[in-house]
């Protein structure tokens, strides 16, 4: 009788431990998914225009003098 009670209590303790472990893993999953997503850029349209202007190729002095009479 004592052997059956100790076996049942051991099984119950194992089930509780497994339940707590699985619950802890579930709560940590959304955090890891958030970290995998790339962060959005926080830029304004003015900053994007500045970047576009900076990336445009420089005009040669001869080409600029032809346009401006």
BELBEL-V411627 format. One record per residue. RES is the residue in one letter. PHI is phi in whole degrees, -180 to 180 (NA if undefined). PSI is psi as a letter, one per 20 degrees, with the letter a starting at -180 (999 if undefined). D_CENTER is the distance of its C-alpha to the mean C-alpha in Angstrom with 2 decimals. Layout:
# BELBEL-V411627
res = (RES,RES)
phi = (PHI,PHI)
psi = (PSI,PSI)
d_center = (D_CENTER,D_CENTER)
This chain:
# BELBEL-V411627
res = (X,X,X,X,X,X,X,X,X,X,X,X,X,X,X,X,X,X,X,X,X,X,X,X,X,X,X,X,X,X,X,X,X,X,X,X,X,X,X,X,X,X,X,X,X,X,X,X,X,X,X,X,X,X,X,X,X,X,X,X,X,X,X,X,X,X,X,X,X)
phi = (NA,-66,-66,-68,-64,-69,-67,-65,-67,-64,-64,-64,-64,-62,-64,-65,-63,-64,-64,-66,-64,-66,-69,-67,-69,-66,-72,-86,-64,-61,-66,-71,-70,-64,-72,-75,-72,-69,-75,-79,-78,-107,-123,-102,-65,-63,-66,-65,-65,-62,-65,-62,-64,-69,-87,-67,-68,-72,-82,-75,-65,-69,-67,-71,-73,-70,-76,-97,-73)
psi = (g,h,h,g,g,h,g,g,h,g,g,g,g,g,g,g,g,h,g,g,g,h,h,h,h,h,h,i,g,h,g,h,h,h,h,h,p,q,q,q,p,n,q,r,h,g,h,h,g,g,g,g,h,h,i,q,q,q,q,q,h,g,h,h,h,h,h,o,999)
d_center = (54.30,52.50,50.78,49.45,48.10,46.41,44.85,43.60,42.19,40.42,38.87,37.86,36.23,34.30,33.08,31.95,30.09,28.35,27.46,26.00,23.93,22.55,21.80,19.89,17.68,17.00,15.91,13.39,11.76,9.97,8.45,7.29,6.06,4.12,2.80,3.20,2.94,4.88,6.37,9.73,12.83,15.30,18.52,21.89,24.35,26.58,24.06,23.47,27.28,27.64,25.26,27.22,30.47,29.44,28.57,31.88,34.51,37.32,40.64,43.66,46.52,48.92,46.71,46.27,50.03,50.88,48.89,50.34,54.16)
